[in-house]
């Protein structure tokens, strides 16, 4: 008899192979509802692992950036512009990875970018075009 973990893994494998939930239920064997739940739970488990992996990658990248910045410390104290520029780029990248920057507000404009977008102007333009056709 298969354990729940094995059933979920098998159900996901069968679903990825293109089997229907009915076919999965027959092969495991279980109810149709259970086959669906096994697949759903297996996908949720995979997704949770991917989220952890993403955070691990972010952590690794932040450590790399910190290491780069630390290795430049002596040169930064000399005030050399090139090192300061590089340090700022590293700091910008680190802030982006960690979501530290405030979102930039973008004002909507017309398609040509010359005027600020106002919905009422668009409505007026549409009405003007309709009137011309009549």
C-alpha positions, 0 to 999 in steps of 0.5 A, spaced: 500 500 500 502 506 498 503 512 503 500 519 502 507 522 500 508 516 495 501 517 492 502 525 491 508 524 487 505 518 483 499 522 482 503 528 479 508 524 475 502 521 472 498 528 471 505 531 468 505 525 463 498 527 461 493 522 464 486 525 466 484 525 474 480 519 472 486 515 469 490 517 475 484 515 480 484 508 477 492 507 477 493 509 484 487 506 486 483 512 489 477 516 488 477 521 483 477 527 488 483 524 492 486 524 485 485 531 484 487 533 491 494 528 491 496 532 484 494 539 487 498 538 494 504 535 490 504 542 486 503 546 492 509 542 495 513 543 489 511 551 489 513 551 496 520 549 495 521 553 489 519 559 494 525 557 498 530 556 493 528 563 490 530 566 497 536 562 497 538 565 491 537 572 493 541 571 499 546 568 495 546 574 491 546 579 497 552 575 500 556 576 493 554 583 493 556 584 500 563 581 499 564 585 493 563 592 496 567 589 502 573 588 498 573 595 495 573 598 502 580 600 502 580 603 495 573 607 497 577 610 503 582 613 498 576 617 494 577 614 487 571 616 483 571 609 479 571 605 486 565 610 488 561 609 482 562 601 482 560 601 490 554 605 488 552 600 483 553 595 488 549 598 493 543 600 488 543 592 485 543 590 493 537 595 494 533 592 488 534 585 490 531 587 497 526 591 495 529 597 499 527 602 494 521 606 494 517 605 487 517 610 482 511 614 481 510 615 473 505 620 471 501 617 465 501 621 458 498 621 452 501 616 447 506 621 444 508 623 451 507 631 450 501 632 454 499 629 461 493 623 460 486 625 462 481 620 461 476 626 460 480 628 454 480 621 451 472 621 452 472 628 448 476 626 443 472 619 442 466 624 441 469 628 436 471 623 432 464 620 432 461 627 431 465 627 424 463 620 422 455 623 422 
